């Protein structure tokens, strides 16, 4: 029976509502998730209080299950649901090894069940440690271990009823669901999509029963623990012990709340969507949208080709040997930067808090300089990943802006200046930090600025120059951008056609000004920072500064290494790609394959 697809009634579809966005966001986020989770695991193992060491194995167990669940749902399986249909589509890395539908359904269920079991284990342990006089406390270890083993087995396999009763004829089941819900995306019919249940007669009662069971268990443990932590209900417990137990219990609840909100609430919403049989299923491209995008791209390409042929510009597609892919597209770069910026801002804010609050008292004179550098780094990251998001057309001296600042202004001079200014300000902050350490450590040198007014004048000039170091390029940008773009396209026919977008800009026609300016700037800053580093290290050697005590030398050396690490991160992440851009322009070579033609 033919399926009617009413694309006009299925809502507006955007890239943010596409599978590509979801998949890219999950995969990029998983890198930061694994890093943070691994560091958190390290903190649980090494920094937990000695008084709470009996709970550490249970906390480690919960954290490992949470990591496994996150990794499964974001990388290994990456299941995406077709609400309100009881079906899912897998996009994860495990598909490279197996496409067994039973395994792909069982693993996500198992990770959720294992995480729930580990939470119950943690609460049961705290209940056993705090509540001393209750019939609900499991006193016998053998019975307790047997019960926990049975609980883990049951929770890990709680999805077996759905797996065993899944439709055998998947093609017929998908066709039937497509007839009932015509707005289901085309990817629903792919082989790695799986209809788990045809209706909610088994699924809903099972899932609601599981949620109710977990809510009762957690509520019971929490209420009993809180009750026994009240002074009037447990007068034999000392005030210090009660305070410590209460603090640890709150920390434990926070640890549990994160996976509960992030994992269980979306799954609960899925059950509610199935119950009420409603959801705006518009998170994937419809065939109409896909064809529209393809046709638009062809028309756009043909129009640019025609304009170039009218200007006697030969275009040889054989020269462009690169293969286009989504990973090489502007959409991937934009999504990666915007998704990563969420984690970047969060981590940077936390790092700023640590610098401001946790720096040693002996190093307080350097804290303002470190904060200054960190704020400039955050501003630079936000500018390049969110506000302006410049993308370069190597080896042409041109860039395309895609940031959210375009919602406020499309003035190319402002966008170009802001990108240069954020880099220059961060450079000035780096020099500022090294000069301050040089001023503290070096006591006998002609290169130390002793008078504060002299230092203030030096800093003022330095910041003004570096924040505006891109002005020569901004003031000499070609006025006739269309002609400049056509000239660049004649010379480099493999440049993506997005070069002709209004938000793309030729910064310089050639490298006669750009290269000497950039190399001179890099050489001057590199030489200045290198001088400070060498001079500081020289004066930290015992034979060159014998009057300095061993303890002071050790402290200064440790702080100097930490400072170098702080500076190395923005240098590697930001400056090296910019240097590579200059090298690409100098040698007039780059495999320009990051966009689709």
C-alpha positions as CSV (number, residue, x, y, z in Angstrom):
1,X,0.0,0.0,0.0
2,X,1.5,3.4,-0.9
3,X,2.4,5.8,1.8
4,X,1.2,9.4,1.6
5,X,3.7,11.9,2.9
6,X,2.1,15.2,3.7
7,X,5.2,17.3,4.0
8,X,3.3,20.6,4.2
9,X,1.7,19.6,7.5
10,X,4.8,18.4,9.2
11,X,6.1,21.7,10.5
12,X,9.1,23.8,9.6
13,X,12.4,21.9,9.4
14,X,15.8,23.5,10.2
15,X,19.3,22.3,10.5
16,X,19.1,22.5,14.3
17,X,16.3,20.0,14.0
18,X,18.3,17.6,11.9
19,X,20.0,14.3,12.6
20,X,23.3,15.7,11.4
21,X,23.1,18.4,14.2
22,X,22.2,15.9,16.9
23,X,24.8,13.4,15.8
24,X,27.6,16.0,15.5
25,X,26.6,17.6,18.8
26,X,26.7,14.2,20.6
27,X,30.0,13.1,19.1
28,X,31.7,16.4,19.9
29,X,30.2,16.6,23.3
30,X,31.4,13.1,24.1
31,X,35.1,14.2,23.9
32,X,34.5,16.8,26.6
33,X,32.2,14.4,28.5
34,X,34.9,11.7,28.6
35,X,37.6,14.1,29.7
36,X,35.4,15.6,32.5
37,X,34.1,12.2,33.6
38,X,37.7,10.8,33.8
39,X,38.8,13.7,35.8
40,X,35.8,13.4,38.1
41,X,36.6,9.7,38.6
42,X,40.2,10.7,39.5
43,X,38.8,13.2,42.1
44,X,36.5,10.6,43.6
45,X,39.3,8.1,44.0
46,X,42.0,10.5,45.3
47,X,40.2,13.4,46.9
48,X,37.3,11.7,48.8
49,X,37.5,12.3,52.6
50,X,39.1,9.5,54.6
51,X,36.0,9.3,56.8
52,X,33.9,8.5,53.8
53,X,36.2,5.8,52.3
54,X,33.6,3.1,52.8
55,X,31.4,4.8,50.3
56,X,34.1,5.4,47.7
57,X,33.6,2.0,45.9
58,X,29.9,2.7,45.5
59,X,30.5,6.2,44.2
60,X,33.1,4.8,41.7
61,X,30.7,2.1,40.7
62,X,28.0,4.7,40.0
63,X,30.3,7.0,38.2
64,X,31.6,4.2,35.9
65,X,28.0,3.1,35.1
66,X,27.1,6.8,34.4
67,X,30.2,7.1,32.0
68,X,29.2,3.9,30.3
69,X,25.6,5.1,29.9
70,X,26.7,8.5,28.5
71,X,29.2,6.8,26.2
72,X,26.6,4.3,24.9
73,X,23.9,6.9,24.3
74,X,26.3,9.5,22.8
75,X,28.9,7.4,20.9
76,X,28.4,3.6,20.8
77,X,24.7,3.4,19.9
78,X,23.4,7.0,19.8
79,X,19.8,5.9,19.7
80,X,17.3,8.5,18.3
81,X,13.6,8.0,18.9
82,X,10.7,8.5,16.6
83,X,8.1,10.0,19.0
84,X,5.3,8.9,19.5
85,X,6.2,5.7,17.7
86,X,8.0,3.1,19.9
87,X,11.0,2.9,17.6
88,X,14.6,4.1,17.4
89,X,17.4,4.7,14.9
90,X,21.0,3.9,15.8
91,X,23.9,6.2,14.6
92,X,26.8,5.0,16.9
93,X,30.2,3.6,16.3
94,X,29.1,0.1,17.3
95,X,27.4,-0.1,13.8
96,X,30.9,-0.6,12.4
97,X,31.1,-3.9,14.2
98,X,27.5,-5.2,14.3
99,X,24.0,-4.3,13.1
100,X,22.3,-6.9,15.3
101,X,19.1,-5.1,16.3
102,X,18.6,-7.1,19.5
103,X,22.1,-6.1,20.8
104,X,21.6,-2.5,19.7
105,X,18.3,-2.3,21.7
106,X,19.5,-4.3,24.7
107,X,22.7,-2.2,25.4
108,X,20.9,1.1,25.9
109,X,18.3,-0.5,28.2
110,X,21.1,-2.3,30.1
111,X,23.1,0.9,30.7
112,X,20.1,2.7,32.1
113,X,19.2,-0.3,34.3
114,X,22.8,-0.7,35.5
115,X,23.0,3.0,36.4
116,X,19.7,2.7,38.3
117,X,21.0,-0.3,40.2
118,X,24.3,1.5,41.1
119,X,22.2,4.5,42.5
120,X,20.2,2.1,44.6
121,X,23.4,0.4,45.8
122,X,24.9,3.8,46.9
123,X,21.7,4.9,48.7
124,X,21.4,1.4,50.4
125,X,25.0,1.7,51.6
126,X,24.4,5.1,53.1
127,X,21.1,4.0,54.6
128,X,23.0,1.0,56.2
129,X,25.7,3.4,57.6
130,X,23.4,6.0,59.0
131,X,20.3,4.2,60.0
132,X,21.2,1.9,63.0
133,X,17.9,0.9,64.4
134,X,15.4,-0.3,61.7
135,X,13.9,-3.5,60.4
136,X,14.6,-2.3,56.9
137,X,18.4,-2.4,57.3
138,X,20.1,-5.5,55.7
139,X,22.3,-6.8,58.5
140,X,23.5,-10.1,56.9
141,X,26.2,-9.6,54.3
142,X,25.5,-12.8,52.4
143,X,21.8,-12.0,52.0
144,X,22.7,-8.4,51.1
145,X,25.2,-9.4,48.4
146,X,22.7,-11.9,47.0
147,X,20.0,-9.4,46.9
148,X,22.2,-6.8,45.2
149,X,23.4,-9.4,42.6
150,X,19.7,-10.3,41.8
151,X,18.9,-6.6,41.6
152,X,21.7,-5.8,39.1
153,X,20.7,-8.8,37.0
154,X,17.1,-7.7,36.9
155,X,17.8,-4.0,36.2
156,X,20.3,-4.7,33.4
157,X,17.8,-7.0,31.7
158,X,14.7,-4.9,32.3
159,X,14.3,-4.3,28.6
160,X,14.0,-8.0,27.8
161,X,10.2,-8.0,27.5
162,X,10.3,-5.4,24.8
163,X,13.2,-7.2,23.0
164,X,11.4,-10.6,23.0
165,X,8.1,-9.2,21.8
166,X,9.5,-6.9,19.0
167,X,7.9,-7.4,15.6
168,X,9.7,-10.0,13.5
169,X,8.7,-8.5,10.2
170,X,10.4,-5.0,10.6
171,X,9.6,-3.9,7.1
172,X,5.9,-4.5,7.5
173,X,5.9,-2.8,10.9
174,X,7.7,0.3,9.6
175,X,5.2,0.5,6.7
176,X,2.3,0.3,9.0
177,X,3.7,3.0,11.3
178,X,4.5,5.2,8.3
179,X,0.9,5.0,7.2
180,X,-0.3,6.0,10.7
181,X,2.3,8.8,11.1
182,X,3.0,10.2,7.6
183,X,5.4,12.8,9.1
184,X,7.9,10.2,10.1
185,X,11.3,11.1,8.5
186,X,12.6,8.9,5.6
187,X,15.4,7.6,7.8
188,X,12.7,5.7,9.7
189,X,12.7,3.2,6.8
190,X,16.5,2.5,7.0
191,X,17.7,-1.0,8.1
192,X,19.3,0.3,11.3
193,X,15.9,1.7,12.4
194,X,14.0,-0.7,14.7
195,X,10.4,-0.8,15.7
196,X,10.5,-1.9,19.3
197,X,6.7,-2.3,19.8
198,X,3.8,-1.9,17.6
199,X,1.6,-0.3,20.3
200,X,1.9,0.7,24.0
201,X,-0.1,-2.2,25.5
202,X,3.0,-3.7,26.9
203,X,5.5,-0.9,26.8
204,X,3.7,1.8,28.8
205,X,2.6,-0.3,31.8
206,X,6.1,-1.8,31.9
207,X,7.9,1.5,31.8
208,X,5.6,3.3,34.2
209,X,5.9,0.4,36.7
210,X,9.7,0.6,36.5
211,X,9.6,4.4,37.1
212,X,7.2,4.0,40.0
213,X,9.3,1.3,41.5
214,X,12.5,3.4,41.3
215,X,10.8,6.4,42.7
216,X,9.5,4.4,45.7
217,X,12.9,2.9,46.4
218,X,14.7,6.2,46.2
219,X,12.1,8.1,48.2
220,X,12.2,5.4,50.9
221,X,16.0,5.5,51.3
222,X,16.1,9.4,51.2
223,X,13.3,9.9,53.7
224,X,14.8,7.3,56.1
225,X,18.3,8.9,55.9
226,X,17.0,12.4,56.3
227,X,14.8,11.3,59.2
228,X,17.7,9.8,61.0
229,X,19.9,12.8,60.4
230,X,17.6,15.0,62.4
231,X,18.9,15.7,66.0
232,X,15.7,14.8,67.7
233,X,15.4,11.4,65.9
234,X,19.0,10.4,66.5
235,X,20.3,12.1,69.6
236,X,23.2,9.8,70.1
237,X,24.9,11.1,67.0
238,X,27.5,13.9,67.6
239,X,27.0,17.3,66.0
240,X,30.3,16.9,63.9
241,X,29.3,13.5,62.7
242,X,25.8,14.7,61.8
243,X,27.2,17.7,59.9
244,X,29.7,15.5,58.0
245,X,27.0,12.9,57.2
246,X,24.6,15.6,56.0
247,X,27.2,17.3,53.8
248,X,28.1,14.0,52.2
249,X,24.5,13.0,51.7
250,X,23.8,16.3,49.9
251,X,26.9,15.8,47.7
252,X,25.7,12.2,46.9
253,X,22.2,13.5,46.0
254,X,23.8,16.1,43.6
255,X,25.9,13.3,42.0
256,X,22.7,11.3,41.5
257,X,20.6,14.2,40.3
258,X,22.7,14.9,37.2
259,X,22.1,11.5,35.5
260,X,18.5,11.6,36.7
261,X,17.8,14.9,34.9
262,X,20.0,14.3,31.9
263,X,19.0,10.7,31.2
264,X,15.8,9.7,32.9
265,X,13.6,12.8,32.2
266,X,13.9,12.6,28.4
267,X,13.0,8.9,28.6
268,X,10.1,9.7,30.8
269,X,9.0,12.3,28.2
270,X,9.2,9.6,25.6
271,X,6.7,7.5,27.6
272,X,4.4,10.5,28.0
273,X,4.6,11.2,24.2
274,X,3.6,7.6,23.5
275,X,0.8,7.7,26.1
276,X,-0.8,10.8,24.6
277,X,0.1,9.8,21.0
278,X,1.4,13.2,20.1
279,X,4.7,14.7,19.0
280,X,5.8,17.2,16.3
281,X,8.0,14.8,14.4
282,X,10.0,17.4,12.4
283,X,13.6,16.7,13.5
284,X,14.8,15.2,10.2
285,X,14.9,16.5,6.6
286,X,12.0,15.5,4.5
287,X,12.7,14.4,0.9
288,X,11.3,17.7,-0.3
289,X,13.7,19.7,1.8
290,X,16.7,17.6,0.7
291,X,15.8,18.0,-2.9
292,X,15.3,21.8,-2.4
293,X,18.7,22.1,-0.9
294,X,20.3,20.1,-3.7
295,X,18.5,22.1,-6.4
296,X,19.4,25.4,-4.8
297,X,23.1,24.4,-4.6
298,X,23.1,23.4,-8.3
299,X,21.4,26.7,-9.3
300,X,23.8,28.7,-7.2
301,X,26.8,26.9,-8.6
302,X,25.6,27.3,-12.2
303,X,24.9,31.1,-11.7
304,X,28.5,31.6,-10.4
305,X,29.9,29.4,-13.2
306,X,28.0,31.5,-15.8
307,X,29.3,34.8,-14.4
308,X,32.8,33.5,-14.4
309,X,32.5,32.2,-18.0
310,X,31.2,35.6,-19.1
311,X,34.5,37.0,-17.6
312,X,36.5,34.4,-19.7
313,X,37.4,32.4,-16.6
314,X,38.2,28.7,-17.2
315,X,36.8,26.4,-14.6
316,X,38.2,22.9,-14.5
317,X,36.4,20.7,-12.0
318,X,39.1,18.1,-12.6
319,X,41.4,20.3,-10.6
320,X,39.3,19.9,-7.5
321,X,40.1,16.3,-6.6
322,X,38.8,16.5,-3.0
323,X,35.7,14.5,-2.0
324,X,33.0,16.5,-0.3
325,X,31.5,15.2,2.9
326,X,29.4,16.5,5.8
327,X,32.5,16.5,8.0
328,X,34.1,18.9,5.5
329,X,31.1,21.2,5.4
330,X,30.5,24.7,7.0
331,X,27.5,23.2,8.8
332,X,29.8,20.7,10.6
333,X,32.2,23.5,11.6
334,X,29.5,25.8,12.8
335,X,27.8,23.1,14.8
336,X,31.0,21.9,16.3
337,X,32.0,25.4,17.4
338,X,28.6,26.4,18.8
339,X,28.2,23.1,20.7
340,X,31.8,23.2,21.9
341,X,31.3,26.8,23.0
342,X,28.8,25.7,25.7
343,X,31.4,23.5,27.3
344,X,34.2,26.1,26.7
345,X,32.3,28.8,28.5
346,X,31.4,26.5,31.4
347,X,35.0,25.3,31.9
348,X,36.5,28.7,31.4
349,X,34.2,30.2,34.0
350,X,35.1,27.5,36.5
351,X,38.8,28.0,35.7
352,X,38.4,31.7,36.3
353,X,36.8,30.9,39.7
354,X,39.7,28.7,40.6
355,X,42.3,31.3,39.6
356,X,40.5,34.0,41.6
357,X,39.7,31.9,44.7
358,X,42.3,29.0,44.9
359,X,45.5,30.7,43.9
360,X,48.2,30.5,46.7
361,X,48.5,33.6,48.9
362,X,52.2,33.9,48.1
363,X,51.3,34.4,44.4
364,X,48.5,36.9,44.9
365,X,50.5,39.6,43.2
366,X,50.2,37.6,39.9
367,X,46.5,36.8,40.2
368,X,45.3,40.0,38.5
369,X,47.5,39.3,35.5
370,X,46.4,35.7,35.3
371,X,42.7,36.8,35.5
372,X,43.4,39.4,32.8
373,X,44.9,36.7,30.5
374,X,42.1,34.3,31.2
375,X,39.4,36.9,30.5
376,X,41.1,37.8,27.2
377,X,41.3,34.1,26.3
378,X,37.6,33.6,27.1
379,X,36.8,36.7,25.0
380,X,38.9,35.4,22.1
381,X,37.4,31.9,22.3
382,X,33.9,33.4,22.3
383,X,34.7,35.7,19.4
384,X,36.1,33.0,17.2
385,X,33.7,30.2,18.2
386,X,30.4,32.1,18.7
387,X,30.4,35.9,18.0
388,X,32.1,36.1,14.7
389,X,33.2,32.5,13.9
390,X,35.5,33.4,11.0
391,X,36.4,30.7,8.5
392,X,39.3,31.2,6.2
393,X,39.7,30.4,2.5
394,X,43.3,29.2,2.3
395,X,45.5,30.3,0.5
396,X,43.4,33.3,-0.3
397,X,43.4,36.1,2.3
398,X,39.7,36.0,2.8
399,X,37.2,34.8,5.5
400,X,33.6,34.0,6.0
401,X,31.6,35.1,9.1
402,X,28.9,32.8,10.6
403,X,28.7,34.0,14.2
404,X,25.7,35.2,16.2
405,X,27.0,38.8,16.0
406,X,25.5,38.8,12.5
407,X,22.1,39.1,14.1
408,X,23.1,42.6,15.3
409,X,25.5,43.9,12.6
410,X,26.8,42.8,9.3
411,X,29.5,45.5,9.1
412,X,32.5,43.7,7.8
413,X,35.0,46.2,9.3
414,X,33.6,45.6,12.8
415,X,33.6,41.8,12.3
416,X,37.2,41.9,11.0
417,X,38.5,44.2,13.7
418,X,36.9,42.2,16.5
419,X,38.6,39.0,15.3
420,X,42.0,40.8,15.1
421,X,41.4,42.7,18.4
422,X,40.6,39.5,20.5
423,X,43.9,37.9,19.3
424,X,45.9,41.1,19.9
425,X,44.4,41.6,23.4
426,X,45.3,38.0,24.3
427,X,48.9,38.6,23.1
428,X,49.1,41.7,25.2
429,X,47.8,39.8,28.2
430,X,50.5,37.1,27.7
431,X,53.3,39.6,27.5
432,X,51.7,41.4,30.5
433,X,51.8,38.2,32.6
434,X,55.4,37.3,31.7
435,X,56.6,40.9,32.3
436,X,55.0,40.8,35.8
437,X,56.8,37.6,36.7
438,X,60.0,39.0,35.3
439,X,59.5,42.1,37.4
440,X,59.1,40.0,40.5
441,X,61.9,37.5,40.0
442,X,64.6,39.6,38.4
443,X,66.1,42.0,40.9
444,X,69.3,43.2,39.2
445,X,68.9,43.9,35.5
446,X,68.7,46.9,33.1
447,X,65.7,45.2,31.4
448,X,63.5,45.5,34.5
449,X,61.1,48.5,34.5
450,X,61.4,49.7,38.1
451,X,59.1,52.8,38.0
452,X,55.4,52.0,38.0
453,X,54.5,55.0,35.6
454,X,56.9,53.5,33.1
455,X,55.2,50.1,33.3
456,X,51.7,51.7,32.9
457,X,52.8,53.6,29.9
458,X,54.4,50.5,28.4
459,X,51.2,48.5,29.0
460,X,49.0,51.2,27.6
461,X,51.0,51.4,24.4
462,X,51.2,47.6,24.1
463,X,47.4,47.1,24.5
464,X,46.6,49.9,22.0
465,X,49.0,48.6,19.4
466,X,48.0,44.9,19.7
467,X,44.2,45.4,20.0
468,X,44.4,47.5,16.8
469,X,47.2,45.5,15.1
470,X,44.9,44.5,12.3
471,X,44.1,48.1,11.2
472,X,46.6,48.1,8.2
473,X,44.6,45.2,6.7
474,X,41.2,46.7,7.6
475,X,42.1,50.1,6.1
476,X,43.4,48.5,2.8
477,X,40.5,46.0,2.2
478,X,39.5,46.0,-1.5
479,X,36.4,48.2,-2.0
480,X,35.2,46.2,-5.0
481,X,34.6,42.9,-3.3
482,X,32.9,41.3,-6.3
483,X,35.8,41.8,-8.6
484,X,38.3,40.7,-5.9
485,X,36.3,37.5,-5.4
486,X,36.1,36.8,-9.1
487,X,39.9,37.3,-9.4
488,X,40.5,34.9,-6.4
489,X,38.1,32.3,-8.0
490,X,40.0,32.5,-11.4
491,X,43.3,31.8,-9.6
492,X,41.9,29.2,-7.3
493,X,38.9,27.5,-9.0
494,X,38.5,25.0,-6.2
495,X,37.5,27.6,-3.6
496,X,34.0,26.9,-2.4
497,X,31.3,29.1,-3.9
498,X,30.4,30.4,-0.4
499,X,33.2,32.8,-1.1
500,X,30.6,34.8,-3.1
501,X,28.3,35.0,-0.1
502,X,27.8,38.6,1.3
503,X,29.3,37.6,4.6
504,X,32.5,36.5,2.9
505,X,35.2,39.1,2.5
506,X,38.5,39.4,0.6
507,X,40.8,41.0,3.2
508,X,43.8,41.5,0.9
509,X,44.3,40.8,-2.8
510,X,47.8,39.6,-2.3
511,X,50.3,39.0,0.5
512,X,52.6,42.0,-0.2
513,X,51.3,43.8,3.0
514,X,49.7,40.9,4.9
515,X,52.7,38.5,5.2
516,X,55.4,41.0,6.3
517,X,52.9,42.5,8.8
518,X,51.9,39.1,10.3
519,X,55.4,37.7,10.4
520,X,56.8,40.9,12.0
521,X,54.1,40.8,14.6
522,X,54.7,37.1,15.4
523,X,58.4,37.6,15.5
524,X,58.2,40.6,17.8
525,X,55.8,39.0,20.3
526,X,57.6,35.6,20.2
527,X,61.0,37.3,20.7
528,X,59.7,39.3,23.7
529,X,58.0,36.4,25.4
530,X,61.1,34.2,24.7
531,X,63.3,36.9,26.2
532,X,61.2,37.0,29.4
533,X,61.2,33.2,29.7
534,X,65.0,32.8,29.2
535,X,65.7,35.6,31.6
536,X,63.4,34.2,34.3
537,X,64.8,30.6,33.9
538,X,68.3,32.0,34.1
539,X,67.6,33.7,37.4
540,X,65.9,30.7,38.8
541,X,69.1,28.6,38.5
542,X,70.9,28.3,41.9
543,X,74.3,29.4,40.6
544,X,72.9,32.6,39.0
545,X,70.8,33.7,42.0
546,X,72.5,32.2,45.1
547,X,70.8,34.6,47.5
548,X,67.3,33.1,46.8
549,X,66.3,30.4,49.3
550,X,65.6,26.8,48.2
551,X,61.9,27.0,49.2
552,X,61.3,30.3,47.4
553,X,63.1,29.0,44.3
554,X,61.0,25.8,44.3
555,X,57.8,27.8,44.7
556,X,58.7,30.3,41.9
557,X,59.7,27.5,39.6
558,X,56.5,25.6,40.2
559,X,54.4,28.7,39.6
560,X,56.4,29.6,36.4
561,X,55.7,26.1,35.0
562,X,52.0,26.4,35.7
563,X,52.0,29.8,34.1
564,X,53.7,28.4,31.0
565,X,51.1,25.7,30.8
566,X,48.3,28.3,31.0
567,X,49.8,30.3,28.2
568,X,50.6,27.2,26.1
569,X,46.9,26.2,25.7
570,X,45.8,29.4,23.8
571,X,49.0,29.3,21.8
572,X,48.5,25.8,20.6
573,X,44.7,26.1,20.0
574,X,44.6,29.6,18.5
575,X,47.9,30.8,17.3
576,X,49.2,27.7,15.5
577,X,46.2,27.6,13.1
578,X,46.7,31.3,12.4
579,X,50.4,30.7,11.7
580,X,49.5,27.9,9.4
581,X,47.2,30.3,7.5
582,X,50.2,32.6,7.0
583,X,52.4,29.7,5.9
584,X,49.6,28.6,3.5
585,X,49.5,32.1,2.0
586,X,53.3,32.4,1.8
587,X,53.7,29.1,-0.1
588,X,50.5,29.6,-2.1
589,X,49.2,26.1,-1.4
590,X,46.3,24.4,0.4
591,X,43.9,21.6,-0.3
592,X,40.8,23.6,-0.2
593,X,38.2,20.9,0.4
594,X,36.3,22.0,3.5
595,X,33.1,23.0,1.7
596,X,30.8,21.4,-0.8
597,X,30.8,22.9,-4.3
